[in-house]
Amino acid sequence: MENVQTSIDRMKQEIDALQVTVMAGKSPWYKSPSIMISALALLFSFGTTAVSFHRAAQDEIRSGRAELRGILQRLTSLPKENLNQ
């Protein structure tokens, strides 16, 4: 029985030593280069998505204005066309 208890105590000591070794090797997430690169890539992706949406909205406004300009030019030319007929 004493042999079993000694064996259990030795295992606990080894487990404790392994836990200390494992935890000592870990650094905070913000010091990990791979995580920082991934976070920067995610931020860059969000940034490009926002810029893309903004440009799409600006293009839609521009095309609407161009269409409106064409309609107004057509409307202003109608009385001249009617007068010539």
Biotite code that builds the C-alpha atoms (Angstrom):
import biotite.structure as struc

atoms = struc.array([
    struc.Atom([0.000, 0.000, 0.000], chain_id="A", res_id=1, res_name="MET", atom_name="CA", element="C"),
    struc.Atom([2.855, 2.327, 0.805], chain_id="A", res_id=2, res_name="GLU", atom_name="CA", element="C"),
    struc.Atom([4.404, 1.541, -2.577], chain_id="A", res_id=3, res_name="ASN", atom_name="CA", element="C"),
    struc.Atom([1.205, 2.622, -4.336], chain_id="A", res_id=4, res_name="VAL", atom_name="CA", element="C"),
    struc.Atom([1.054, 5.872, -2.365], chain_id="A", res_id=5, res_name="GLN", atom_name="CA", element="C"),
    struc.Atom([4.708, 6.609, -3.188], chain_id="A", res_id=6, res_name="THR", atom_name="CA", element="C"),
    struc.Atom([4.006, 5.943, -6.847], chain_id="A", res_id=7, res_name="SER", atom_name="CA", element="C"),
    struc.Atom([0.984, 8.282, -6.784], chain_id="A", res_id=8, res_name="ILE", atom_name="CA", element="C"),
    struc.Atom([2.999, 11.032, -5.076], chain_id="A", res_id=9, res_name="ASP", atom_name="CA", element="C"),
    struc.Atom([5.758, 10.693, -7.664], chain_id="A", res_id=10, res_name="ARG", atom_name="CA", element="C"),
    struc.Atom([3.213, 10.946, -10.491], chain_id="A", res_id=11, res_name="MET", atom_name="CA", element="C"),
    struc.Atom([1.686, 14.065, -8.946], chain_id="A", res_id=12, res_name="LYS", atom_name="CA", element="C"),
    struc.Atom([5.127, 15.649, -8.760], chain_id="A", res_id=13, res_name="GLN", atom_name="CA", element="C"),
    struc.Atom([5.808, 14.778, -12.391], chain_id="A", res_id=14, res_name="GLU", atom_name="CA", element="C"),
    struc.Atom([2.429, 16.180, -13.452], chain_id="A", res_id=15, res_name="ILE", atom_name="CA", element="C"),
    struc.Atom([3.076, 19.373, -11.519], chain_id="A", res_id=16, res_name="ASP", atom_name="CA", element="C"),
    struc.Atom([6.506, 19.705, -13.112], chain_id="A", res_id=17, res_name="ALA", atom_name="CA", element="C"),
    struc.Atom([5.001, 19.149, -16.580], chain_id="A", res_id=18, res_name="LEU", atom_name="CA", element="C"),
    struc.Atom([2.304, 21.756, -15.935], chain_id="A", res_id=19, res_name="GLN", atom_name="CA", element="C"),
    struc.Atom([4.889, 24.287, -14.852], chain_id="A", res_id=20, res_name="VAL", atom_name="CA", element="C"),
    struc.Atom([6.979, 23.556, -17.949], chain_id="A", res_id=21, res_name="THR", atom_name="CA", element="C"),
    struc.Atom([4.014, 23.860, -20.288], chain_id="A", res_id=22, res_name="VAL", atom_name="CA", element="C"),
    struc.Atom([2.741, 27.071, -18.734], chain_id="A", res_id=23, res_name="MET", atom_name="CA", element="C"),
    struc.Atom([6.197, 28.665, -18.642], chain_id="A", res_id=24, res_name="ALA", atom_name="CA", element="C"),
    struc.Atom([6.570, 28.268, -22.411], chain_id="A", res_id=25, res_name="GLY", atom_name="CA", element="C"),
    struc.Atom([3.338, 30.089, -23.232], chain_id="A", res_id=26, res_name="LYS", atom_name="CA", element="C"),
    struc.Atom([3.492, 33.762, -24.043], chain_id="A", res_id=27, res_name="SER", atom_name="CA", element="C"),
    struc.Atom([0.552, 36.174, -24.211], chain_id="A", res_id=28, res_name="PRO", atom_name="CA", element="C"),
    struc.Atom([-1.506, 36.069, -27.407], chain_id="A", res_id=29, res_name="TRP", atom_name="CA", element="C"),
    struc.Atom([-0.378, 39.533, -28.476], chain_id="A", res_id=30, res_name="TYR", atom_name="CA", element="C"),
    struc.Atom([3.262, 38.442, -28.458], chain_id="A", res_id=31, res_name="LYS", atom_name="CA", element="C"),
    struc.Atom([2.628, 35.587, -30.875], chain_id="A", res_id=32, res_name="SER", atom_name="CA", element="C"),
    struc.Atom([3.681, 36.592, -34.415], chain_id="A", res_id=33, res_name="PRO", atom_name="CA", element="C"),
    struc.Atom([1.202, 34.272, -36.128], chain_id="A", res_id=34, res_name="SER", atom_name="CA", element="C"),
    struc.Atom([-1.736, 35.676, -34.184], chain_id="A", res_id=35, res_name="ILE", atom_name="CA", element="C"),
    struc.Atom([-0.641, 39.254, -34.843], chain_id="A", res_id=36, res_name="MET", atom_name="CA", element="C"),
    struc.Atom([-0.302, 38.563, -38.583], chain_id="A", res_id=37, res_name="ILE", atom_name="CA", element="C"),
    struc.Atom([-3.752, 36.953, -38.610], chain_id="A", res_id=38, res_name="SER", atom_name="CA", element="C"),
    struc.Atom([-5.288, 39.877, -36.733], chain_id="A", res_id=39, res_name="ALA", atom_name="CA", element="C"),
    struc.Atom([-3.689, 42.385, -39.102], chain_id="A", res_id=40, res_name="LEU", atom_name="CA", element="C"),
    struc.Atom([-4.917, 40.399, -42.110], chain_id="A", res_id=41, res_name="ALA", atom_name="CA", element="C"),
    struc.Atom([-8.435, 40.394, -40.663], chain_id="A", res_id=42, res_name="LEU", atom_name="CA", element="C"),
    struc.Atom([-8.312, 44.146, -40.064], chain_id="A", res_id=43, res_name="LEU", atom_name="CA", element="C"),
    struc.Atom([-7.003, 44.692, -43.600], chain_id="A", res_id=44, res_name="PHE", atom_name="CA", element="C"),
    struc.Atom([-9.837, 42.560, -44.953], chain_id="A", res_id=45, res_name="SER", atom_name="CA", element="C"),
    struc.Atom([-12.432, 44.578, -43.043], chain_id="A", res_id=46, res_name="PHE", atom_name="CA", element="C"),
    struc.Atom([-10.823, 47.794, -44.266], chain_id="A", res_id=47, res_name="GLY", atom_name="CA", element="C"),
    struc.Atom([-10.860, 46.756, -47.910], chain_id="A", res_id=48, res_name="THR", atom_name="CA", element="C"),
    struc.Atom([-14.473, 45.609, -47.568], chain_id="A", res_id=49, res_name="THR", atom_name="CA", element="C"),
    struc.Atom([-15.497, 48.981, -46.145], chain_id="A", res_id=50, res_name="ALA", atom_name="CA", element="C"),
    struc.Atom([-13.648, 50.846, -48.910], chain_id="A", res_id=51, res_name="VAL", atom_name="CA", element="C"),
    struc.Atom([-15.275, 48.609, -51.516], chain_id="A", res_id=52, res_name="SER", atom_name="CA", element="C"),
    struc.Atom([-18.761, 49.312, -50.156], chain_id="A", res_id=53, res_name="PHE", atom_name="CA", element="C"),
    struc.Atom([-18.031, 53.034, -50.062], chain_id="A", res_id=54, res_name="HIS", atom_name="CA", element="C"),
    struc.Atom([-16.785, 53.043, -53.665], chain_id="A", res_id=55, res_name="ARG", atom_name="CA", element="C"),
    struc.Atom([-19.793, 51.016, -54.820], chain_id="A", res_id=56, res_name="ALA", atom_name="CA", element="C"),
    struc.Atom([-22.111, 53.537, -53.190], chain_id="A", res_id=57, res_name="ALA", atom_name="CA", element="C"),
    struc.Atom([-20.230, 56.439, -54.801], chain_id="A", res_id=58, res_name="GLN", atom_name="CA", element="C"),
    struc.Atom([-20.393, 54.719, -58.218], chain_id="A", res_id=59, res_name="ASP", atom_name="CA", element="C"),
    struc.Atom([-24.129, 54.226, -57.799], chain_id="A", res_id=60, res_name="GLU", atom_name="CA", element="C"),
    struc.Atom([-24.578, 57.915, -56.986], chain_id="A", res_id=61, res_name="ILE", atom_name="CA", element="C"),
    struc.Atom([-22.465, 58.901, -60.001], chain_id="A", res_id=62, res_name="ARG", atom_name="CA", element="C"),
    struc.Atom([-24.411, 56.676, -62.371], chain_id="A", res_id=63, res_name="SER", atom_name="CA", element="C"),
    struc.Atom([-27.703, 58.020, -60.995], chain_id="A", res_id=64, res_name="GLY", atom_name="CA", element="C"),
    struc.Atom([-26.538, 61.580, -61.561], chain_id="A", res_id=65, res_name="ARG", atom_name="CA", element="C"),
    struc.Atom([-25.412, 60.766, -65.094], chain_id="A", res_id=66, res_name="ALA", atom_name="CA", element="C"),
    struc.Atom([-28.784, 59.185, -65.849], chain_id="A", res_id=67, res_name="GLU", atom_name="CA", element="C"),
    struc.Atom([-30.597, 62.183, -64.382], chain_id="A", res_id=68, res_name="LEU", atom_name="CA", element="C"),
    struc.Atom([-28.422, 64.528, -66.434], chain_id="A", res_id=69, res_name="ARG", atom_name="CA", element="C"),
    struc.Atom([-29.326, 62.602, -69.600], chain_id="A", res_id=70, res_name="GLY", atom_name="CA", element="C"),
    struc.Atom([-33.032, 62.717, -68.761], chain_id="A", res_id=71, res_name="ILE", atom_name="CA", element="C"),
    struc.Atom([-32.869, 66.482, -68.116], chain_id="A", res_id=72, res_name="LEU", atom_name="CA", element="C"),
    struc.Atom([-31.029, 67.086, -71.400], chain_id="A", res_id=73, res_name="GLN", atom_name="CA", element="C"),
    struc.Atom([-33.661, 65.051, -73.222], chain_id="A", res_id=74, res_name="ARG", atom_name="CA", element="C"),
    struc.Atom([-36.451, 67.003, -71.504], chain_id="A", res_id=75, res_name="LEU", atom_name="CA", element="C"),
    struc.Atom([-34.893, 70.354, -72.432], chain_id="A", res_id=76, res_name="THR", atom_name="CA", element="C"),
    struc.Atom([-34.494, 69.287, -76.050], chain_id="A", res_id=77, res_name="SER", atom_name="CA", element="C"),
    struc.Atom([-38.130, 68.130, -76.433], chain_id="A", res_id=78, res_name="LEU", atom_name="CA", element="C"),
    struc.Atom([-39.644, 71.630, -76.783], chain_id="A", res_id=79, res_name="PRO", atom_name="CA", element="C"),
    struc.Atom([-37.073, 72.488, -79.481], chain_id="A", res_id=80, res_name="LYS", atom_name="CA", element="C"),
    struc.Atom([-37.915, 69.295, -81.356], chain_id="A", res_id=81, res_name="GLU", atom_name="CA", element="C"),
    struc.Atom([-41.652, 69.983, -81.078], chain_id="A", res_id=82, res_name="ASN", atom_name="CA", element="C"),
    struc.Atom([-41.170, 73.546, -82.354], chain_id="A", res_id=83, res_name="LEU", atom_name="CA", element="C"),
    struc.Atom([-39.240, 72.349, -85.428], chain_id="A", res_id=84, res_name="ASN", atom_name="CA", element="C"),
    struc.Atom([-41.939, 69.898, -86.434], chain_id="A", res_id=85, res_name="GLN", atom_name="CA", element="C"),
])
